[in-house]
Amino acid sequence: MLKSKPGQLSNSEIRSKLGFRINDCILVENVPQYTSVRKLRDIFDEYARVKNVNIFVDPSTGKEVGVAVVCFHHEKEAQEIIVKRLKF
């Protein structure tokens, strides 16, 4: 396992802090401000079974920042969505 650089977290440290594996997830940007977790889940459930959805909120304002993480049950599902979306 590669050591992380000073000031960076390893994958296991990130998993511990976030509660999910990054490889099973995709980052979704430009999420409209009032999009619900349910709406994102419904959109991505069309492609694969969604494990969880996290929408990021600015702690100082309480407003959503337009970024979410959608996690799937298997890494392969996340990779397939990326390939389909990017049309490789």
Backbone as CSV, one residue per row, in Angstrom:
resi,resn,N_x,N_y,N_z,CA_x,CA_y,CA_z,C_x,C_y,C_z
1,MET,0.837,-1.184,0.000,0.000,0.000,0.000,0.882,1.247,0.000
2,LEU,0.539,2.194,-0.840,1.314,3.426,-0.919,1.051,4.315,0.285
3,LYS,2.089,4.931,0.759,1.946,5.888,1.851,1.447,7.199,1.280
4,SER,0.572,7.855,2.013,0.100,9.156,1.553,1.141,10.214,1.890
5,LYS,1.141,11.278,1.125,2.063,12.382,1.369,1.656,13.090,2.652
6,PRO,2.591,13.792,3.304,2.227,14.547,4.500,1.071,15.495,4.189
7,GLY,0.053,15.485,5.051,-1.103,16.339,4.842,-2.190,15.702,4.011
8,GLN,-1.927,14.512,3.426,-2.925,13.797,2.645,-3.367,12.555,3.399
9,LEU,-4.605,12.160,3.182,-5.131,10.967,3.816,-4.993,9.775,2.886
10,SER,-4.755,8.614,3.449,-4.730,7.384,2.651,-6.171,6.992,2.331
11,ASN,-6.349,6.053,1.398,-7.691,5.583,1.061,-8.414,5.007,2.270
12,SER,-7.697,4.262,3.117,-8.342,3.679,4.296,-8.752,4.767,5.293
13,GLU,-7.947,5.814,5.412,-8.306,6.926,6.303,-9.530,7.670,5.767
14,ILE,-9.582,7.851,4.457,-10.737,8.519,3.842,-11.985,7.670,4.055
15,ARG,-11.858,6.371,3.829,-13.010,5.478,4.030,-13.496,5.551,5.468
16,SER,-12.569,5.568,6.402,-12.932,5.630,7.814,-13.682,6.923,8.138
17,LYS,-13.207,8.039,7.601,-13.834,9.333,7.879,-15.175,9.493,7.165
18,LEU,-15.282,9.019,5.930,-16.495,9.207,5.150,-17.530,8.108,5.373
19,GLY,-17.075,6.920,5.709,-17.985,5.809,5.919,-18.310,5.024,4.660
20,PHE,-17.591,5.273,3.579,-17.806,4.513,2.351,-16.524,4.477,1.549
21,ARG,-16.431,3.479,0.659,-15.268,3.342,-0.216,-15.385,4.313,-1.375
22,ILE,-14.315,4.974,-1.692,-14.324,5.931,-2.788,-14.459,5.226,-4.135
23,ASN,-13.891,4.041,-4.290,-13.940,3.339,-5.570,-15.355,2.958,-5.982
24,ASP,-16.260,2.871,-5.021,-17.645,2.507,-5.308,-18.486,3.736,-5.648
25,CYS,-17.881,4.912,-5.659,-18.631,6.165,-5.746,-18.231,7.001,-6.958
26,ILE,-19.147,7.878,-7.317,-18.839,8.874,-8.340,-19.168,10.249,-7.782
27,LEU,-18.407,11.233,-8.204,-18.634,12.620,-7.816,-19.551,13.253,-8.853
28,VAL,-20.600,13.907,-8.382,-21.550,14.560,-9.272,-21.460,16.062,-9.005
29,GLU,-21.136,16.818,-10.049,-21.004,18.270,-9.921,-22.178,18.963,-10.600
30,ASN,-22.327,20.254,-10.316,-23.393,21.076,-10.890,-24.787,20.571,-10.519
31,VAL,-24.917,20.081,-9.305,-26.215,19.626,-8.809,-27.039,20.869,-8.460
32,PRO,-28.236,21.020,-9.026,-29.063,22.173,-8.690,-29.307,22.258,-7.176
33,GLN,-29.367,23.467,-6.651,-29.375,23.694,-5.207,-30.450,22.926,-4.450
34,TYR,-31.640,22.822,-4.953,-32.716,22.193,-4.190,-33.004,20.753,-4.615
35,THR,-32.007,20.106,-5.194,-32.155,18.698,-5.566,-32.102,17.846,-4.308
36,SER,-33.035,16.930,-4.184,-33.083,16.078,-2.989,-32.234,14.826,-3.179
37,VAL,-31.890,14.216,-2.063,-31.193,12.939,-2.077,-32.048,11.920,-2.832
38,ARG,-33.350,11.935,-2.594,-34.268,11.001,-3.265,-34.223,11.161,-4.786
39,LYS,-34.192,12.416,-5.264,-34.156,12.680,-6.707,-32.867,12.115,-7.322
40,LEU,-31.727,12.368,-6.675,-30.458,11.831,-7.192,-30.471,10.306,-7.173
41,ARG,-30.991,9.733,-6.090,-31.074,8.272,-5.996,-31.918,7.719,-7.151
42,ASP,-33.057,8.344,-7.415,-33.933,7.890,-8.498,-33.239,7.971,-9.857
43,ILE,-32.504,9.050,-10.086,-31.795,9.214,-11.362,-30.760,8.111,-11.553
44,PHE,-29.934,7.867,-10.538,-28.843,6.904,-10.684,-29.290,5.461,-10.517
45,ASP,-30.432,5.242,-9.856,-30.972,3.884,-9.750,-31.352,3.318,-11.118
46,GLU,-31.530,4.183,-12.107,-31.817,3.715,-13.458,-30.611,2.969,-14.049
47,TYR,-29.420,3.262,-13.549,-28.186,2.672,-14.075,-27.675,1.514,-13.227
48,ALA,-27.806,1.635,-11.894,-27.301,0.612,-10.978,-27.906,0.853,-9.594
49,ARG,-27.833,-0.165,-8.745,-28.383,-0.031,-7.388,-27.532,0.938,-6.566
50,VAL,-28.168,1.985,-6.086,-27.478,3.011,-5.303,-27.431,2.592,-3.842
51,LYS,-26.238,2.699,-3.259,-26.065,2.380,-1.845,-26.390,3.598,-0.986
52,ASN,-25.814,4.748,-1.346,-26.136,5.978,-0.623,-25.786,7.201,-1.451
53,VAL,-26.350,8.328,-1.060,-26.132,9.613,-1.725,-25.815,10.639,-0.645
54,ASN,-24.772,11.410,-0.877,-24.409,12.494,0.039,-24.336,13.795,-0.751
55,ILE,-25.121,14.771,-0.339,-25.077,16.091,-0.952,-24.299,17.002,-0.004
56,PHE,-23.284,17.672,-0.529,-22.441,18.515,0.299,-23.113,19.846,0.609
57,VAL,-22.958,20.264,1.860,-23.554,21.504,2.348,-22.448,22.361,2.953
58,ASP,-22.481,23.655,2.674,-21.539,24.598,3.276,-21.930,24.760,4.745
59,PRO,-21.055,24.376,5.681,-21.412,24.438,7.099,-21.677,25.861,7.607
60,SER,-21.080,26.843,6.971,-21.267,28.215,7.445,-22.599,28.821,7.003
61,THR,-23.128,28.345,5.857,-24.384,28.905,5.352,-25.546,27.918,5.425
62,GLY,-25.223,26.625,5.506,-26.263,25.607,5.500,-26.827,25.348,4.116
63,LYS,-26.246,25.975,3.097,-26.733,25.801,1.723,-25.929,24.724,1.002
64,GLU,-26.618,24.039,0.103,-25.952,23.031,-0.715,-24.972,23.720,-1.659
65,VAL,-23.851,23.042,-1.930,-22.797,23.649,-2.751,-22.761,23.119,-4.179
66,GLY,-23.735,22.287,-4.551,-23.807,21.806,-5.929,-22.959,20.600,-6.225
67,VAL,-22.541,19.890,-5.180,-21.708,18.699,-5.355,-22.310,17.567,-4.521
68,ALA,-22.317,16.373,-5.102,-22.809,15.196,-4.389,-21.911,14.009,-4.699
69,VAL,-21.976,13.015,-3.835,-21.299,11.746,-4.056,-22.375,10.679,-4.063
70,VAL,-22.388,9.882,-5.134,-23.339,8.781,-5.256,-22.529,7.492,-5.178
71,CYS,-22.881,6.628,-4.224,-22.160,5.370,-4.028,-23.044,4.198,-4.433
72,PHE,-22.398,3.199,-5.018,-23.085,2.021,-5.507,-22.639,0.801,-4.716
73,HIS,-23.325,-0.302,-4.913,-23.003,-1.516,-4.166,-21.706,-2.161,-4.627
74,HIS,-21.318,-1.909,-5.879,-20.101,-2.523,-6.410,-19.299,-1.502,-7.214
75,GLU,-17.994,-1.603,-7.115,-17.094,-0.711,-7.857,-17.355,-0.785,-9.357
76,LYS,-17.640,-1.976,-9.853,-17.875,-2.168,-11.284,-19.049,-1.314,-11.768
77,GLU,-20.083,-1.179,-10.952,-21.252,-0.368,-11.325,-20.872,1.099,-11.493
78,ALA,-20.071,1.610,-10.573,-19.624,3.010,-10.672,-18.784,3.210,-11.927
79,GLN,-17.893,2.262,-12.217,-17.044,2.369,-13.399,-17.868,2.308,-14.675
80,GLU,-18.887,1.458,-14.725,-19.730,1.341,-15.908,-20.487,2.635,-16.183
81,ILE,-20.956,3.280,-15.136,-21.667,4.552,-15.311,-20.739,5.605,-15.883
82,ILE,-19.519,5.660,-15.389,-18.555,6.636,-15.892,-18.263,6.355,-17.364
83,VAL,-18.056,5.101,-17.723,-17.760,4.746,-19.109,-18.951,5.107,-20.011
84,LYS,-20.164,4.771,-19.580,-21.350,5.080,-20.384,-21.525,6.579,-20.547
85,ARG,-21.321,7.325,-19.481,-21.516,8.773,-19.514,-20.480,9.444,-20.394
86,LEU,-19.240,8.980,-20.331,-18.169,9.576,-21.124,-18.119,8.982,-22.528
87,LYS,-18.899,7.952,-22.767,-19.010,7.311,-24.083,-17.673,6.807,-24.611
88,PHE,-16.919,6.128,-23.765,-15.661,5.521,-24.190,-15.928,4.321,-25.049
